[in-house]
Amino acid sequence: MSIKERLSGNEAVANAMRQINPDVMPAYPITPSTEIPQYFTSFVSNGKVDTVFIPVESEHSAMSACVGSEAAGARTITATSSCGLALMWEILTVAASDRLPICLALVNRTLSGPININCDHSDAMAARNTGWIQIFAENNQEAYDNMVQAYRIAEHKDVRLPIMICQDGFITSHAVENIELLEDDIVKTFVGEYEPEHYLLKDNEPFAVGPYAVTNYVMEAKRAQMQGLRNAKQVTLDVAKEFEKISGRSYGLFEEYRMEDADYAMVIIGSAAGTGKDTVDMLRKQGVRAGLLKIRLFRPFPAEEIAEALKNVKYLAIMDRTEDYNGHCGPLGAEIKSALYNADLHPATLNYCYGIGGRDVTVESLASVFEDLKTVEETGKLGETYRYLSVRE
């Protein structure tokens, strides 16, 4: 039986953590993820989990402690946002290269500066090439469900990589929604016990984690790490199938919304996908064949599958909730365009930078994107291919 609750995204993630009952949680507070360790420490103090909570002096220390505990064989979890993730930077790549399946709840918030505590994806996207798996949520239910599935993906013998479970700061992290929790014993059985094959405290097995690598071995280590990341794509699908059996909720690498006959499509990540779906519904009532593709798994990037989903689209808008500062596209724009190019697909494509620093995303603003696509169709001209949405120029 599912348990019906009204929870914020942070509460939902913290409850998933409680049900998982990890061995260790090092954490340092930063808005808007602070509530997650706050809620979790109440579970620790009330005896609802067996987790050892480690208060540390910085986010760099938090991730360092995660590396140490995970390397010792303990299932380890933490949470952060924005500049906290940036302070972890050095250790993010260490955790990935050491093949440590740490789980990080990332509540997306803009990186400074200017200083801002609201949502965009600049933190996650800046960390996209650190070797971590990255999964994004549209709403509170997905944030909870993704967290429940996280360790099954990260700890899989063919993966063994750290994972970021991402949700949008304040928009989902602090907003309260009706969601369904699984029963504690069902989650416990689904996630299972952590039984690593190799770890520092294993008896009679001399073992090193993160030793210096001479030139002869670095490329091979990176290649092996990349293979684990590639394997995560199929493992994510396999875990989602098992999760559907216990929850009734279906997940893939991405979600296709009214894409079956779409001439105009939008690709988007995170909470704004809900607004995008409302926009598509409105346009469909007007006879516009609009559709939306919502990315769930960003790393590893499911390029071939996305190209297949977009193969019949004629006019495409790619939405980036961050700036990449290359002058011609955002990070999602670069990934999608590369996927299409490799598949020899060439829809007329516009890339938008939107929603930075918590800028409102409305049905009207996203409808204007589809209007731009219709203008491209009518004039036969793309014009500026990289644009800002809802900005005062």
C-alpha positions as CSV (number, residue, x, y, z in Angstrom):
1,M,0.0,0.0,0.0
2,S,1.3,3.5,-0.9
3,I,1.3,6.2,1.8
4,K,-0.3,9.4,0.7
5,E,1.5,12.5,2.1
6,R,1.8,16.2,1.5
7,L,5.5,17.0,1.5
8,S,8.0,19.5,0.2
9,G,10.7,18.1,-2.2
10,N,13.3,18.4,0.6
11,E,11.0,16.5,3.0
12,A,10.4,13.8,0.3
13,V,14.1,13.3,-0.3
14,A,14.9,13.2,3.4
15,N,12.2,10.6,3.9
16,A,13.6,8.5,1.1
17,M,17.0,8.8,2.8
18,R,15.4,7.6,6.1
19,Q,13.9,4.6,4.3
20,I,17.3,3.8,2.7
21,N,19.0,4.1,6.1
22,P,22.5,4.8,4.9
23,D,25.6,4.1,7.0
24,V,27.1,7.6,7.0
25,M,25.9,11.2,6.2
26,P,28.5,14.0,6.3
27,A,26.9,17.3,5.5
28,Y,27.2,21.1,5.7
29,P,24.2,23.5,5.4
30,I,23.6,25.7,2.4
31,T,20.3,27.2,1.1
32,P,18.1,25.7,-0.3
33,S,19.3,22.1,0.5
34,T,19.8,22.8,4.3
35,E,16.5,21.3,5.2
36,I,17.5,17.9,4.0
37,P,20.2,17.3,6.6
38,Q,18.0,19.1,9.1
39,Y,15.2,16.6,8.6
40,F,17.6,13.7,8.5
41,T,19.3,14.6,11.7
42,S,15.9,14.5,13.4
43,F,15.6,10.9,12.2
44,V,19.1,10.2,13.6
45,S,18.3,11.7,17.0
46,N,14.9,10.0,17.2
47,G,16.4,6.6,16.4
48,K,14.6,6.1,13.1
49,V,17.9,5.4,11.3
50,D,21.2,3.9,12.3
51,T,23.2,6.5,10.3
52,V,26.3,8.1,11.7
53,F,25.8,11.9,11.0
54,I,29.1,13.8,10.7
55,P,28.8,17.6,11.0
56,V,31.8,19.1,9.1
57,E,33.3,22.6,8.6
58,S,32.7,22.9,4.9
59,E,31.3,21.2,1.8
60,H,34.8,20.3,0.7
61,S,35.1,18.4,4.0
62,A,31.7,16.9,3.6
63,M,32.6,15.3,0.2
64,S,36.1,14.3,1.6
65,A,34.4,12.5,4.5
66,C,32.0,10.8,1.9
67,V,35.1,9.5,0.0
68,G,36.6,8.2,3.2
69,S,33.5,6.4,4.5
70,E,32.5,5.0,1.1
71,A,36.0,3.7,0.5
72,A,35.9,2.0,3.9
73,G,32.7,0.1,2.8
74,A,30.0,2.3,4.2
75,R,26.9,3.4,2.2
76,T,27.3,7.2,2.2
77,I,25.0,10.1,1.4
78,T,25.1,13.9,1.5
79,A,23.3,17.0,0.2
80,T,24.3,20.4,-1.1
81,S,23.5,23.3,-3.5
82,S,25.2,25.9,-5.6
83,C,28.5,27.2,-4.1
84,G,28.5,24.2,-1.8
85,L,28.9,21.9,-4.8
86,A,31.5,24.3,-6.2
87,L,33.5,24.0,-3.0
88,M,33.3,20.2,-3.3
89,W,34.8,20.4,-6.8
90,E,38.2,18.8,-6.2
91,I,36.7,15.9,-4.4
92,L,33.8,15.3,-6.9
93,T,36.3,14.1,-9.5
94,V,38.2,12.0,-6.9
95,A,35.0,10.3,-5.9
96,A,34.2,9.4,-9.5
97,S,37.7,8.3,-10.4
98,D,37.8,6.1,-7.3
99,R,34.5,4.5,-8.4
100,L,32.7,5.3,-5.1
101,P,28.9,5.1,-5.4
102,I,28.2,8.1,-3.1
103,C,24.7,9.6,-3.4
104,L,24.4,13.4,-3.4
105,A,21.0,15.2,-3.2
106,L,21.6,18.3,-5.2
107,V,19.0,21.1,-4.8
108,N,19.7,23.3,-7.8
109,R,20.6,26.9,-7.2
110,T,22.4,29.5,-9.2
111,L,26.1,29.9,-8.7
112,S,27.5,33.2,-7.5
113,G,27.8,35.9,-8.7
114,P,25.8,38.0,-8.4
115,I,24.8,36.3,-5.2
116,N,21.4,34.7,-5.6
117,I,19.7,31.8,-3.8
118,N,17.1,30.9,-6.4
119,C,16.9,28.2,-9.0
120,D,18.8,27.6,-12.1
121,H,21.0,24.7,-13.2
122,S,24.4,26.4,-13.2
123,D,25.6,24.2,-10.3
124,A,24.7,20.8,-11.8
125,M,25.7,21.8,-15.3
126,A,29.1,23.1,-14.1
127,A,29.7,19.7,-12.6
128,R,28.5,17.7,-15.6
129,N,31.9,16.6,-16.6
130,T,33.1,15.4,-13.2
131,G,32.2,11.8,-13.9
132,W,29.0,11.7,-11.8
133,I,25.7,10.2,-12.9
134,Q,23.0,13.0,-12.9
135,I,19.3,12.5,-12.7
136,F,16.8,15.4,-12.7
137,A,13.2,15.6,-11.3
138,E,10.3,17.6,-12.5
139,N,8.3,17.5,-9.2
140,N,8.4,16.3,-5.6
141,Q,7.2,12.8,-6.5
142,E,10.0,12.3,-9.0
143,A,12.6,13.7,-6.5
144,Y,11.5,11.0,-4.0
145,D,11.3,8.2,-6.6
146,N,14.7,9.1,-8.0
147,M,16.3,9.0,-4.6
148,V,14.8,5.5,-3.9
149,Q,16.4,4.3,-7.2
150,A,19.7,6.0,-6.8
151,Y,21.8,3.4,-5.0
152,R,20.5,0.6,-7.2
153,I,22.0,2.4,-10.1
154,A,25.2,3.7,-8.5
155,E,26.2,0.5,-6.7
156,H,25.5,-1.8,-9.6
157,K,28.6,-3.9,-10.3
158,D,28.8,-2.6,-13.9
159,V,28.6,1.0,-12.8
160,R,30.1,1.8,-9.4
161,L,30.0,5.5,-9.8
162,P,28.6,8.4,-7.6
163,I,25.2,9.9,-8.4
164,M,23.5,13.3,-8.1
165,I,19.8,13.3,-7.6
166,C,18.8,16.9,-8.7
167,Q,15.7,18.9,-8.0
168,D,15.0,22.6,-8.5
169,G,15.6,24.9,-5.5
170,F,12.5,26.4,-3.8
171,I,10.3,25.5,-6.8
172,T,10.2,21.8,-5.7
173,S,12.5,21.8,-2.7
174,H,10.2,24.0,-0.6
175,A,6.8,23.8,-2.3
176,V,4.4,21.2,-0.8
177,E,2.7,18.7,-3.1
178,N,0.6,15.6,-2.7
179,I,2.9,12.6,-3.2
180,E,2.9,8.8,-2.5
181,L,5.6,7.2,-0.4
182,L,6.3,3.6,-0.5
183,E,6.2,1.6,2.7
184,D,9.5,1.4,4.6
185,D,10.0,-2.3,4.3
186,I,9.3,-2.2,0.5
187,V,12.0,0.4,0.0
188,K,14.4,-1.5,2.3
189,T,13.9,-4.6,0.2
190,F,14.2,-2.8,-3.1
191,V,17.4,-0.9,-2.2
192,G,19.0,-3.9,-0.4
193,E,22.1,-4.1,1.7
194,Y,25.3,-2.6,0.5
195,E,27.9,-5.4,0.0
196,P,30.9,-3.9,-1.9
197,E,33.4,-6.4,-3.2
198,H,36.4,-4.4,-2.3
199,Y,36.8,-1.8,0.5
200,L,39.5,-0.5,2.8
201,L,38.3,-2.3,6.0
202,K,37.9,-5.8,4.4
203,D,39.9,-8.4,6.3
204,N,42.9,-10.0,4.6
205,E,42.7,-7.9,1.5
206,P,45.4,-5.2,1.1
207,F,43.7,-2.4,-0.9
208,A,44.4,1.1,-1.9
209,V,42.0,3.8,-2.9
210,G,43.1,6.8,-5.0
211,P,46.8,6.0,-5.3
212,Y,49.1,8.0,-7.6
213,A,48.8,6.8,-11.2
214,V,51.8,6.9,-13.5
215,T,51.3,7.8,-17.2
216,N,51.0,4.1,-18.2
217,Y,47.7,3.8,-16.4
218,V,45.7,7.1,-16.3
219,M,44.1,6.7,-19.7
220,E,43.0,3.1,-19.0
221,A,41.5,4.2,-15.7
222,K,39.6,7.0,-17.4
223,R,38.4,4.6,-20.1
224,A,37.2,2.1,-17.5
225,Q,35.4,4.9,-15.7
226,M,33.7,6.0,-18.9
227,Q,32.5,2.4,-19.5
228,G,30.9,2.4,-16.1
229,L,29.1,5.6,-17.0
230,R,28.0,4.2,-20.3
231,N,26.7,1.1,-18.5
232,A,24.6,3.4,-16.2
233,K,22.2,4.1,-19.0
234,Q,20.9,0.5,-19.3
235,V,21.1,0.0,-15.5
236,T,18.9,3.1,-15.1
237,L,16.3,1.6,-17.4
238,D,16.5,-1.8,-15.6
239,V,16.1,-0.3,-12.2
240,A,13.2,1.8,-13.4
241,K,11.4,-1.4,-14.6
242,E,11.8,-2.9,-11.1
243,F,10.7,0.3,-9.5
244,E,7.5,0.3,-11.6
245,K,6.6,-3.1,-10.2
246,I,6.6,-1.8,-6.6
247,S,5.2,1.7,-7.2
248,G,3.2,1.7,-10.4
249,R,5.2,4.7,-11.6
250,S,7.1,4.4,-14.9
251,Y,10.4,6.1,-15.7
252,G,12.8,6.2,-18.6
253,L,15.9,8.1,-19.7
254,F,13.5,10.9,-20.6
255,E,9.8,11.6,-21.0
256,E,8.0,12.2,-24.3
257,Y,4.9,14.3,-23.9
258,R,2.6,14.5,-26.9
259,M,5.5,13.8,-29.2
260,E,3.8,11.2,-31.4
261,D,3.0,13.6,-34.3
262,A,4.8,16.8,-33.1
263,D,6.1,19.2,-35.8
264,Y,7.3,21.6,-33.1
265,A,9.1,20.3,-30.0
266,M,10.7,21.7,-26.9
267,V,13.5,19.9,-24.9
268,I,13.7,20.9,-21.3
269,I,15.0,19.8,-17.8
270,G,13.5,20.1,-14.4
271,S,10.4,21.8,-12.9
272,A,9.7,24.0,-15.9
273,A,8.7,20.9,-17.8
274,G,5.4,21.0,-16.0
275,T,4.8,24.5,-17.4
276,G,6.0,23.3,-20.7
277,K,3.4,20.5,-20.7
278,D,0.6,23.1,-19.9
279,T,1.9,25.1,-22.9
280,V,1.8,22.1,-25.2
281,D,-1.8,21.3,-24.1
282,M,-2.9,24.9,-24.8
283,L,-1.3,24.9,-28.2
284,R,-2.8,21.5,-29.1
285,K,-6.2,22.9,-28.4
286,Q,-5.4,25.6,-31.0
287,G,-4.5,23.0,-33.5
288,V,-0.7,23.4,-33.2
289,R,1.2,20.0,-33.3
290,A,3.5,20.8,-30.3
291,G,5.3,18.4,-28.1
292,L,7.8,18.3,-25.3
293,L,10.7,16.0,-24.4
294,K,11.8,16.2,-20.7
295,I,15.3,15.0,-19.9
296,R,15.6,12.8,-16.8
297,L,19.1,11.3,-17.2
298,F,21.6,13.9,-18.2
299,R,24.8,12.0,-17.4
300,P,25.4,9.7,-19.1
301,F,23.7,11.6,-21.9
302,P,21.3,9.3,-23.9
303,A,22.2,10.8,-27.3
304,E,21.0,8.0,-29.6
305,E,17.7,7.5,-27.8
306,I,17.0,11.3,-27.9
307,A,17.8,11.5,-31.6
308,E,15.4,8.7,-32.3
309,A,12.7,10.5,-30.3
310,L,13.2,13.7,-32.2
311,K,13.7,12.3,-35.7
312,N,10.3,13.5,-37.1
313,V,10.4,17.0,-35.5
314,K,10.8,19.8,-38.0
315,Y,11.3,22.8,-35.6
316,L,13.0,22.4,-32.2
317,A,13.6,24.6,-29.2
318,I,16.3,23.6,-26.6
319,M,15.9,25.2,-23.2
320,D,19.0,25.7,-21.0
321,R,18.4,27.0,-17.4
322,T,22.0,28.2,-17.3
323,E,24.5,30.1,-19.3
324,D,27.5,28.2,-20.7
325,Y,29.5,31.3,-21.7
326,N,30.7,30.0,-25.0
327,G,28.6,32.5,-26.9
328,H,26.6,30.2,-29.1
329,C,24.7,27.6,-27.1
330,G,24.0,26.2,-23.6
331,P,25.1,22.8,-22.3
332,L,21.9,21.0,-23.2
333,G,21.9,22.7,-26.6
334,A,25.4,21.4,-27.3
335,E,24.4,17.8,-26.3
336,I,21.2,17.8,-28.3
337,K,22.8,19.3,-31.4
338,S,25.6,16.8,-31.3
339,A,23.1,13.9,-30.9
340,L,21.1,15.2,-33.9
341,Y,24.2,15.8,-36.0
342,N,25.5,12.3,-35.4
343,A,22.2,10.8,-36.4
344,D,22.2,13.0,-39.6
345,L,19.1,14.9,-38.4
346,H,18.8,18.6,-39.0
347,P,15.6,20.2,-37.7
348,A,15.5,24.0,-37.6
349,T,16.8,24.6,-34.0
350,L,16.8,27.5,-31.6
351,N,18.5,27.3,-28.2
352,Y,17.2,29.4,-25.3
353,C,18.8,30.5,-22.1
354,Y,16.0,31.0,-19.6
355,G,15.0,31.1,-15.9
356,I,18.4,32.1,-14.6
357,G,18.5,33.1,-10.9
358,G,14.8,32.1,-10.4
359,R,13.4,34.2,-13.3
360,D,9.7,33.2,-13.7
361,V,8.9,30.7,-16.3
362,T,5.2,31.0,-17.4
363,V,3.0,29.4,-20.0
364,E,3.0,32.8,-21.9
365,S,6.8,32.9,-22.0
366,L,7.1,29.3,-23.2
367,A,4.3,29.9,-25.7
368,S,6.5,32.7,-27.2
369,V,9.2,30.1,-27.9
370,F,6.7,28.1,-30.0
371,E,5.7,31.3,-31.7
372,D,9.4,31.8,-32.6
373,L,9.5,28.4,-34.1
374,K,6.4,29.2,-36.2
375,T,8.1,32.4,-37.4
376,V,11.1,30.3,-38.5
377,E,8.7,28.1,-40.5
378,E,6.9,31.0,-42.1
379,T,10.1,33.0,-43.0
380,G,12.5,30.1,-43.7
381,K,15.1,32.0,-41.6
382,L,16.5,31.0,-38.2
383,G,17.8,34.4,-37.2
384,E,19.7,34.4,-33.9
385,T,20.0,30.7,-33.0
386,Y,21.0,31.3,-29.3
387,R,18.5,33.5,-27.5
388,Y,17.6,34.8,-24.0
389,L,14.0,34.3,-22.9
390,S,12.3,37.0,-20.8
391,V,15.3,39.2,-20.4
392,R,15.6,43.0,-20.6
393,E,18.1,43.6,-23.3
